[in-house]
């Protein structure tokens, strides 16, 4: 029997530290903007160790936080009390969401779509579990805006980048994938974080509506 569970124990511990440093450097402001105005039933795919939990608005009824990596999932369960709304942390993969269709009013992904094994399948699953007219909120790093930097990104993705960084691929055209999965982009903010132009610094934050 194939064992396709996700285990990145060393990277999970490293990422917890890096995410904290990124938040201290200003990413936390983007997390707050990402979650502002959400309502109803929310699914967070790839919740990691729970850095978004404290920033959910009280207009949210409940957050289901999906995290496949065991160490991150365990850490996230210890952080649910930091959230101002009820949060349940569950196991599962983005490509096979363990929920019925049209269950959620919104889905949140933050620095996740770069690392899923099959981005198209994950977005199709997100589309399936969203109610008609539901919203996808995303905060992701994406492919660069110049051909030279995109070549560098592809080289990183083809060599050691995904192995060293928990499956992360920095050259993915995530915005196109979101639209192909049946969403209409309604809000989009592109920015560099950090401000230096590196292969991993090209980010987008926005919202897409389920068609």
N, C-alpha and C positions, 0 to 999 in steps of 0.2 A: 504494500500500500504506500502510495506516495505521501511523504510528509512535507507539506508546503507551509508549515508554520513559520512565522517571521521571528528570527532571533538575531539581534545585534547588540549583545550585552555590553560590549566595550564602547561601541558608538553611542548607545543609549545614555550611558553615564557621561560621556564627553558632550553629547548634545545638550543634556540638561544644564551643564555649565555654560556652554556657548550661548544657548538661548537666553540665559539670565544676563550674560554680558551684552547681548544684542538688545535686550529690553532696556538695560541701563543706558545704552548708547542712543536710544530713541525709538526703537521698534515698538515699544509699549504704546506709544501714541497711535501707531497704525493699528495695533490690536483693538484699541478702544474705538477708533473710527470704523473698523471692520464690523464690530458688533453693535454699534449704536443703532437704536430704533428697531431692533429685532423684537418679534412678538410670537406668542404661541408656542408650538412644539418645534424644538430645534434639534437637529442632528449635527454633531461635530465629528467629521471623519478625520481620523489620524490626530487624535487629541494630544498625543505625546504625553508629557508629564503634567499637563493641565495648566499651561501658562495663560490660557484665555479665560479660565474659570472666574477669576475675580472681576472681570470686565463685562460680564453679561448684564444687560439692563433688567430691571425688575419687571418689565413688561413681558419677559419670557416666562412661560408657564413651566417648562421643564426642558432640560438639556440631556440628550442621550449622547454620551461621548464614547466613540468607537476607537479602540487602540489595539493593534495586533501584537505589538512588541511587549513581552512579559514584564520587563523591568520598568518600562515607561508606564504601562498600565497599572502596575502596583503603586508607583509613585503618584500617579493621577488620582487613584482612589484615596490616597492620604491627603489630597488637596481639595476634595469636594467641599469641605467646610469653609473654604475661602470664598466660595461662590455665594452671591446674594440670592440665587435661585436654586431649586432642586437640580442636582446633577447625578446621573447614573452612568458609571463607567462599565463598558462591556467589551468583550473580545470580538474580533471580526475583521474581515478584509474588505477594502473598498470595492474590489471587483466582484464581491458576492455579499452584498449587504443583507444581514439576516432580519429583514423587516418587510412587511407587506407594502404593496403599492400605495402611493398617495398618503402616507402616514404623517409626513412632516410639513410644516409651514415654511421652514427654511433649513438650508444645509450650509454649514461653515467648513471651509478648508483653509488651513493656514500653513504654508510651507510643506505641503503634502503631495500635490499633484506632480511634483518633480520626482518623487520617489516611489510611487505606486508601480507595480510591475506592468500593468496595462492601463495606460491613462484613458484610452477610449472606453474600455469596459467599465472603469470606475465612474466616469462621467455618465455613462448610460444608466448605471445603477443609481446614481444620485438623481438623475432625471426621473427614474421609475418611482422612487420613494417620496418624491416631492408631490404635494397636492397641486392640482392645476393652478397656474399662476404663482406658484411658490417661488422663492428666491434662493439663489446660490450666492453666498458671500465668499469671496476669495481674496487671499493675500499670498502671492506666490512669486518666486523668482523665475524669470523666463529668459528666452533667448535674447541675445544682444541686438542692438540697432545698427550694427555695421557688419559687413561681410567678413572682415578680418577677425573681429572678436567672435563671430559665430563659428568660424573655422577653429579657433582656439577652444571654444566650448565643445564642439564635436570631438576634438582630439581628447579632451578630458573625459568625456562620456565614453569614448571607445577604449580607454585605457584603465587607469586605476581609480578614477573619480568615484564611480558608483560603489566600488568595493570599500573605499576608505570612508565614504560619507553616507553610509546607510542606504544605498540604492539611489542616491540623488543624481539626477540628470539635469544639467544646467542649460542644455540647448533645446529643450522642448518648446514647441509653438503652442503654448497652453491656451491662449485666447482663441486661436482657430479651433482647437479641440473642443473648447466649451461651446462654441457656436455650432459645430458639427453634431454635437450631442443633443441638440434641440433647445438651446437657450438663446435668448436675445440679450446682448450686453446693454445695460441701462446706465451704469455708472462705471467710470474707469479713471484711475489715477496711476500714471507711470512715474517711477522715481528710482533714483540710485540709492542703495543702502548696502554698505557705506557709500559715501559720496564719490570715492575713488572708482574709476572705471576698471573693474575686475570681472572675470568671467561669471562670478556669482552675485554681482551687485545690481543686476537689472531686475527690478521688481514691479509688480502691478498690484493694485488693490481695487476691488470693485464689486459690482453686483450684476447678476444676470437673471433674467426672468424665464421661468419654464414655459415653453410654448406648448 
